Amino acid sequence: MEVVSVKVDKMVKDKMKKLANVNWSEIIRQALAEKIREEESKSRTVDRQSLLEASKMTDRMRRSSRRWNSTEEIRKWRQARK
C-alpha cells in the first residue's frame, strides 16, 4: 500500500484521539474509494456525442410553429377555467 498524508485541524485531531477505537485509516480509505467511484460514474455518464445529438434535437423542437400560438392557447385554457 502507498502512504498518503492528510492534514486536519487541531480540534478534529483531538476528537479523533478521543475515539481511539476507530480505525481512521480504514475510514479514510473507504471515503476515498467512494469518491473515486462517484467521480468515475459521472465521467461515464457524460457522452459528448449524445449531448450534441440532444442539443440538435432540442434546437429542432424550438422552431416556431406558424399555425399554433402558445400564448393564445394558454389564454384559451385559462379562460376555460373561470
FIFIRO-535472 format. One line per field, with one value per residue (C-alpha): x, y, z. Coordinates in nm, 3 decimals. Layout:
xx <- X  ...
yy <- Y  ...
zz <- Z  ...
***
This chain:
xx <- 0.000  0.101  0.113  -0.097  -0.085  -0.391  -0.389  -0.671  -0.715  -0.633  -0.995  -1.056  -0.732  -0.824  -1.166  -1.001  -0.772  -1.074  -1.220  -0.905  -1.101  -1.199  -0.976  -0.931  -0.711  -0.986  -1.248  -1.036  -0.964  -1.336  -1.422  -1.157  -1.271  -1.634  -1.541  -1.340  -1.637  -1.867  -1.641  -1.578  -1.951  -2.006  -1.747  -1.901  -2.250  -2.149  -2.119  -2.028  -2.192  -2.520  -2.513  -2.460  -2.747  -2.978  -2.882  -2.962  -3.295  -3.382  -3.299  -3.526  -3.812  -3.771  -3.858  -4.174  -4.498  -4.679  -5.016  -5.004  -4.958  -4.867  -4.975  -5.321  -5.351  -5.262  -5.514  -5.782  -5.731  -5.715  -6.046  -6.199  -6.114  -6.305
yy <- 0.000  0.357  0.625  0.943  1.221  1.419  1.739  1.814  2.097  2.051  2.018  1.729  1.559  1.589  1.433  1.154  1.080  1.053  0.794  0.582  0.262  0.387  0.275  0.619  0.485  0.249  0.526  0.749  0.463  0.392  0.760  0.798  0.483  0.600  0.944  0.784  0.562  0.865  1.074  0.788  0.730  1.095  1.084  0.767  0.914  1.221  1.112  1.406  1.262  1.203  1.557  1.701  1.494  1.602  1.965  1.941  1.775  2.050  2.316  2.148  2.136  2.505  2.615  2.820  2.686  2.913  2.755  2.739  3.026  2.914  3.244  3.219  2.857  2.940  3.225  2.996  2.736  2.998  3.142  2.794  2.750  3.062
zz <- 0.000  -0.062  0.208  0.180  0.438  0.538  0.738  0.981  1.226  1.595  1.704  1.465  1.569  1.937  1.871  1.672  1.968  2.198  1.960  1.951  1.887  1.539  1.252  1.093  0.815  0.704  0.726  0.503  0.257  0.224  0.178  -0.093  -0.274  -0.266  -0.400  -0.681  -0.776  -0.770  -0.994  -1.236  -1.261  -1.350  -1.627  -1.777  -1.791  -1.990  -2.350  -2.572  -2.886  -2.702  -2.568  -2.916  -3.058  -2.774  -2.830  -3.201  -3.127  -2.880  -3.137  -3.393  -3.144  -3.062  -3.412  -3.406  -3.544  -3.784  -3.715  -3.335  -3.091  -2.740  -2.583  -2.734  -2.627  -2.267  -2.261  -2.403  -2.130  -1.855  -1.974  -1.975  -1.604  -1.497
***
